[in-house]
Amino acid sequence: MAASSAIQIPSRLPLLLTHEGVLLPGSTMRTSVDSPRNMQLVRSRLLKGTSLRSTIIGVIPNTSDPSSDCEDLPSLHRIGTAALAVQVVGSNWPKPHYTLLVTGLCRFQILQLLKEKPYPVAEVEQLDRLEQFTNQQKSEEELGELSEQFYKYAVQLVEMLDMSVPAVAKLRRLLDNLPREALPDILTSIIRTSNREKLQILDAVSLEERFKMTIPLLVRQIEGLKLLQKTRKPKQDDDKRVVAIRPNRRINHIPSTTEDEEEEDHDDVVMLEKKIRTSSMSEQALKVCLKEIKRLKKMPQSMPEYALTRNYLELMVELPWNKSTKDRLEIRAARILLDNDHYAMEKLKKRVLEYLAVRQLKNNLKGPILCFVGPPGVGKTSVGRSIAKTLGREFHRIALGGVCDQSDIRGHRRTYVGSMPGRIINGLKTVGVNNPVFLLDEVDKLGKSLQGDPAAALLEVLDPEQNHSFTDHYLNVAFDLSQVLFIATANTTATIPPALLDRMEIIQVPGYTQEEKIEIAHRHLIPKQLEQHGLTPQQIQIPPVTTLDIITRYTREAGVRSLDRKLGAICRAVAVKVAEGQHKEPKPDRAEGGDGEDCKEHITEDAKPESISDAADLALPPEMPILIDFHALKDILGPPMYEMEVSERLSQPGVAIGLAWTPLGGEIMFVEASRMDGEGQLTLTGQLGDVMKESAHLAISWLRSNAKRYQLTNASGSFDLLDNTDIHLHFPAGAVTKDGPSAGVTIVTCLASLFSGRLVCSDVAMTGEITLRGLVLPVGGIKDKVLAAHRAGLKRVIIPQRNEKDLEEIAVNVREDLTFVLASCLDEVLNAAFDGGFAVKPRVERFNSKL
């Protein structure tokens, strides 16, 4: 090579002082810089330099930079490496520092240190010159033998490694393409050597000396690999593994861990293949698994795809392709079990018993897809668990509230990092059978996002005609879900997409009546709370009258969750009294000779009543059992939260009681109206929806058209009700959004009361849609609305005549407590809403003679 093409470095070089590693020509090293002089070198030279020469620095090994600028430089190592700064990365954590990536170019010798601050600069002499490698003919014979010997050992070392690894193959090509004189430095930086040995190679300026020092290092590395191969069991060619040379810890653990791990991995793959062949998976799944196991055998363990493939195959083996549980089909035993676990819920029990009966007649019946719709706290989730217990099946609950990614249902494709199967397949893996009871909880609260619509992904899962070949994205093979009994729960069907709603059998779960709540409390809730709080029936008694007070005065809900919490509060209060009583029992014996206070306490205990009746008694240990009466309720739970205030609210004209349906069950709703002088405007407040606003306009239009008939006048006595009169309609609980057509009859009654000056009966509630002709149309949610009226203590309920069929769903005792007025027109509504009826002025036909 011509002298003009030789490596030429500047005669003056800034020096980077390192003590952690040794940089050899042709190798790359990453070093951290945090000392003052080295930091100044990076800032002033590397970061501000604009030419290629400014990126060339001198790396001095085995020399540490002082931690302060005031300290003198230590003695510098005589030989260094001229390096090219390839990358500079700065960071402030945990302290300001730079990380340099440098590549060695050639050796140099320090002739003179020119300056020490702000960073050291020295005059240097270049030692490695390329023209020496090509023009030095005299040492060809001596170096020829050394270089050939070195080349032979280098090739032997590389060929002991796995040539299928790209880095090993590239190193093999470098041995043939690079000049022999450059190989000692490169291989020394690759194989396992200490910093002291690398420093000796750096100081070896003569090529002959360099070859002589590097050959023993190669021989030592080859012997170590031979020892490693002897300690291993012979394996097939496709089971070769890459042996890392650089880490120092690898050779130290040769005889034990490496052999055991590879032996175990090989045995695991063989065992996994055996499980796949003996599994009962479908033909398509078996074909895919055998193809993947072949790829797994040829794959090095270091590849990321090895773990992914193995996890996939283990999941395929664990899935219950044909494993199922045998159903218990005794209908009588199932009926007893359902009655013991749940009170009421006749529709649900009937549907489960029907399924059992059909299964007795036909074994291959597909699992039904049920959807329980009802307010919170009525037992939709717990009845799903009871159904699984009745059938003798495994139970798995999947919470869908807030799920907004379709991958939660269908899984991720295996091309993604961290891919997983969907919740359906994960649930089957968890239960271990292919015919469990799956509870899809809160299906009406599914979300939608950029990741897809999970409700759309459920269409295939919940379709009996499609779920026999459900394909999860992770499995990518069909799985049969037709034997799974899917039960979905929801508070409302309004937010469920119509296509999904069409695939499910809707079963309405209404709220409980007061009598049902009392039975549930004494059969299930009170025993459960006593057990949770460590109490016994001999320590506390809650009579049905007290339970009724809790239901009517402290809770107002469709379910029993608040009732359960109130009973828990009572048990906690009683637990405190029981614990205090046990603690204070031995005190009178120990304090016989004590002061007067102890005697007084002893006397008070003897004169204690059996019930907790006032606050003073709460501080004393009671006698057993503790009876919970109304006074104890007030002391424990505080003043009643709900009172029967219906009669007070209807003490003036312009107020009527309506019935509304909400996802939490039925509720009573007050409608208030007032009038004032104005310009004939109608004001509506209470966060009303469009349908409810239209009902209000319908009501005022009907009353204006029938004002003369009912003798309705405004404040000035005019039959035009809006003449110089403004009307304000308000629906209390203004923060709650309200909508629907069922408030039409309530608005008409409220306005009729306002303009006639008569009071609406305080014990009457009503619901129904109206038309301009004065007809009353049917509405939904009759059962929940009637139960709300019953809870509120009302006596009469006005409903549309065409809703008479819905009364059959209401319990007999509720129907006996209430009087139902079936109205087909507004005349009948007004007559039932006012005491003595609502008089209609008879029409008198007058004929005037024109003669």
Rosetta blueprint (number, residue, H / E / L):
1 M L
2 A L
3 A H
4 S H
5 S H
6 A L
7 I L
8 Q L
9 I L
10 P L
11 S L
12 R E
13 L E
14 P E
15 L E
16 L E
17 L E
18 T L
19 H L
20 E L
21 G L
22 V L
23 L L
24 L L
25 P L
26 G L
27 S L
28 T E
29 M E
30 R E
31 T E
32 S E
33 V E
34 D L
35 S L
36 P H
37 R H
38 N H
39 M H
40 Q H
41 L H
42 V H
43 R H
44 S H
45 R H
46 L H
47 L L
48 K L
49 G L
50 T L
51 S L
52 L L
53 R H
54 S H
55 T H
56 I E
57 I E
58 G E
59 V E
60 I E
61 P L
62 N L
63 T L
64 S L
65 D L
66 P L
67 S L
68 S L
69 D L
70 C L
71 E L
72 D L
73 L L
74 P L
75 S L
76 L L
77 H L
78 R L
79 I E
80 G E
81 T E
82 A E
83 A E
84 L E
85 A E
86 V E
87 Q E
88 V E
89 V E
90 G E
91 S E
92 N L
93 W L
94 P L
95 K L
96 P L
97 H E
98 Y E
99 T E
100 L E
101 L E
102 V E
103 T E
104 G E
105 L E
106 C E
107 R E
108 F E
109 Q E
110 I E
111 L E
112 Q E
113 L E
114 L E
115 K E
116 E L
117 K L
118 P L
119 Y L
120 P L
121 V E
122 A E
123 E E
124 V E
125 E E
126 Q E
127 L L
128 D L
129 R L
130 L H
131 E H
132 Q H
133 F H
134 T H
135 N H
136 Q L
137 Q L
138 K L
139 S L
140 E H
141 E H
142 E H
143 L H
144 G H
145 E H
146 L H
147 S H
148 E H
149 Q H
150 F H
151 Y H
152 K H
153 Y H
154 A H
155 V H
156 Q H
157 L H
158 V H
159 E H
160 M L
161 L L
162 D L
163 M L
164 S L
165 V L
166 P H
167 A H
168 V H
169 A H
170 K H
171 L H
172 R H
173 R H
174 L H
175 L H
176 D H
177 N H
178 L L
179 P L
180 R H
181 E H
182 A H
183 L H
184 P H
185 D H
186 I H
187 L H
188 T H
189 S H
190 I H
191 I L
192 R L
193 T L
194 S L
195 N H
196 R H
197 E H
198 K H
199 L H
200 Q H
201 I H
202 L H
203 D H
204 A L
205 V L
206 S L
207 L H
208 E H
209 E H
210 R H
211 F H
212 K H
213 M H
214 T H
215 I H
216 P H
217 L H
218 L H
219 V H
220 R H
221 Q H
222 I H
223 E H
224 G H
225 L H
226 K H
227 L H
228 L H
229 Q H
230 K H
231 T H
232 R L
233 K L
234 P L
235 K L
236 Q L
237 D H
238 D H
239 D H
240 K L
241 R L
242 V L
243 V L
244 A L
245 I L
246 R L
247 P L
248 N L
249 R H
250 R H
251 I H
252 N H
253 H L
254 I H
255 P H
256 S H
257 T H
258 T H
259 E H
260 D H
261 E H
262 E H
263 E H
264 E H
265 D H
266 H H
267 D H
268 D H
269 V H
270 V H
271 M H
272 L H
273 E H
274 K H
275 K H
276 I H
277 R H
278 T H
279 S L
280 S L
281 M L
282 S L
283 E H
284 Q H
285 A H
286 L H
287 K H
288 V H
289 C H
290 L H
291 K H
292 E H
293 I H
294 K H
295 R H
296 L H
297 K H
298 K L
299 M L
300 P L
301 Q L
302 S L
303 M L
304 P H
305 E H
306 Y H
307 A H
308 L H
309 T H
310 R H
311 N H
312 Y H
313 L H
314 E H
315 L H
316 M H
317 V H
318 E H
319 L L
320 P L
321 W L
322 N L
323 K L
324 S L
325 T L
326 K L
327 D L
328 R L
329 L L
330 E L
331 I H
332 R H
333 A H
334 A H
335 R H
336 I H
337 L H
338 L H
339 D H
340 N H
341 D H
342 H L
343 Y L
344 A L
345 M L
346 E H
347 K H
348 L H
349 K H
350 K H
351 R H
352 V H
353 L H
354 E H
355 Y H
356 L H
357 A H
358 V H
359 R H
360 Q H
361 L H
362 K L
363 N L
364 N L
365 L L
366 K L
367 G L
368 P L
369 I E
370 L E
371 C E
372 F E
373 V E
374 G L
375 P L
376 P L
377 G L
378 V L
379 G L
380 K H
381 T H
382 S H
383 V H
384 G H
385 R H
386 S H
387 I H
388 A H
389 K H
390 T H
391 L H
392 G L
393 R L
394 E L
395 F E
396 H E
397 R E
398 I E
399 A E
400 L L
401 G L
402 G L
403 V L
404 C L
405 D L
406 Q L
407 S H
408 D H
409 I H
410 R H
411 G L
412 H L
413 R L
414 R L
415 T L
416 Y L
417 V L
418 G L
419 S L
420 M L
421 P L
422 G L
423 R H
424 I H
425 I H
426 N H
427 G H
428 L H
429 K H
430 T H
431 V H
432 G L
433 V L
434 N L
435 N L
436 P L
437 V E
438 F E
439 L E
440 L E
441 D E
442 E L
443 V H
444 D H
445 K H
446 L L
447 G L
448 K L
449 S E
450 L L
451 Q L
452 G E
453 D L
454 P H
455 A H
456 A H
457 A H
458 L H
459 L H
460 E H
461 V H
462 L L
463 D L
464 P L
465 E L
466 Q L
467 N H
468 H H
469 S H
470 F E
471 T E
472 D L
473 H L
474 Y L
475 L L
476 N L
477 V L
478 A E
479 F E
480 D L
481 L L
482 S L
483 Q L
484 V L
485 L E
486 F E
487 I E
488 A E
489 T E
490 A E
491 N L
492 T L
493 T L
494 A L
495 T L
496 I L
497 P L
498 P H
499 A H
500 L H
501 L H
502 D H
503 R L
504 M L
505 E E
506 I E
507 I E
508 Q E
509 V L
510 P L
511 G L
512 Y L
513 T L
514 Q H
515 E H
516 E H
517 K H
518 I H
519 E H
520 I H
521 A H
522 H H
523 R H
524 H H
525 L H
526 I H
527 P H
528 K H
529 Q H
530 L H
531 E H
532 Q H
533 H L
534 G L
535 L L
536 T L
537 P L
538 Q L
539 Q L
540 I E
541 Q E
542 I L
543 P L
544 P H
545 V H
546 T H
547 T H
548 L H
549 D H
550 I H
551 I H
552 T H
553 R H
554 Y H
555 T L
556 R L
557 E L
558 A L
559 G L
560 V L
561 R H
562 S H
563 L H
564 D H
565 R H
566 K H
567 L H
568 G H
569 A H
570 I H
571 C H
572 R H
573 A H
574 V H
575 A H
576 V H
577 K H
578 V H
579 A H
580 E H
581 G H
582 Q H
583 H H
584 K H
585 E L
586 P L
587 K H
588 P H
589 D H
590 R H
591 A L
592 E L
593 G L
594 G L
595 D L
596 G H
597 E H
598 D H
599 C H
600 K H
601 E H
602 H H
603 I H
604 T H
605 E H
606 D H
607 A L
608 K L
609 P L
610 E L
611 S E
612 I L
613 S L
614 D L
615 A L
616 A L
617 D H
618 L H
619 A H
620 L L
621 P L
622 P L
623 E L
624 M L
625 P L
626 I E
627 L E
628 I L
629 D L
630 F H
631 H H
632 A H
633 L H
634 K H
635 D H
636 I H
637 L H
638 G L
639 P L
640 P L
641 M L
642 Y L
643 E L
644 M L
645 E L
646 V H
647 S H
648 E H
649 R H
650 L L
651 S L
652 Q L
653 P L
654 G L
655 V E
656 A E
657 I E
658 G E
659 L E
660 A E
661 W E
662 T E
663 P L
664 L L
665 G E
666 G E
667 E E
668 I E
669 M E
670 F E
671 V E
672 E E
673 A E
674 S E
675 R E
676 M E
677 D E
678 G L
679 E L
680 G L
681 Q L
682 L E
683 T E
684 L E
685 T E
686 G L
687 Q L
688 L E
689 G L
690 D H
691 V H
692 M H
693 K H
694 E H
695 S H
696 A H
697 H H
698 L H
699 A H
700 I H
701 S H
702 W H
703 L H
704 R H
705 S H
706 N L
707 A H
708 K H
709 R H
710 Y H
711 Q L
712 L L
713 T L
714 N L
715 A L
716 S L
717 G L
718 S L
719 F L
720 D L
721 L L
722 L L
723 D L
724 N L
725 T E
726 D E
727 I E
728 H E
729 L E
730 H E
731 F L
732 P L
733 A L
734 G L
735 A L
736 V L
737 T L
738 K E
739 D L
740 G L
741 P L
742 S L
743 A E
744 G H
745 V H
746 T H
747 I H
748 V H
749 T H
750 C H
751 L H
752 A H
753 S H
754 L H
755 F H
756 S H
757 G L
758 R L
759 L L
760 V E
761 C L
762 S L
763 D L
764 V E
765 A E
766 M E
767 T L
768 G E
769 E E
770 I E
771 T L
772 L L
773 R L
774 G L
775 L E
776 V E
777 L E
778 P L
779 V L
780 G L
781 G L
782 I H
783 K H
784 D H
785 K H
786 V H
787 L H
788 A H
789 A H
790 H H
791 R H
792 A L
793 G L
794 L L
795 K L
796 R E
797 V E
798 I E
799 I E
800 P E
801 Q H
802 R H
803 N H
804 E H
805 K H
806 D H
807 L H
808 E H
809 E H
810 I L
811 A L
812 V H
813 N H
814 V H
815 R H
816 E H
817 D H
818 L L
819 T E
820 F E
821 V E
822 L E
823 A E
824 S L
825 C E
826 L H
827 D H
828 E H
829 V H
830 L H
831 N H
832 A H
833 A H
834 F E
835 D L
836 G L
837 G L
838 F L
839 A L
840 V L
841 K L
842 P L
843 R L
844 V L
845 E L
846 R L
847 F L
848 N L
849 S L
850 K L
851 L L
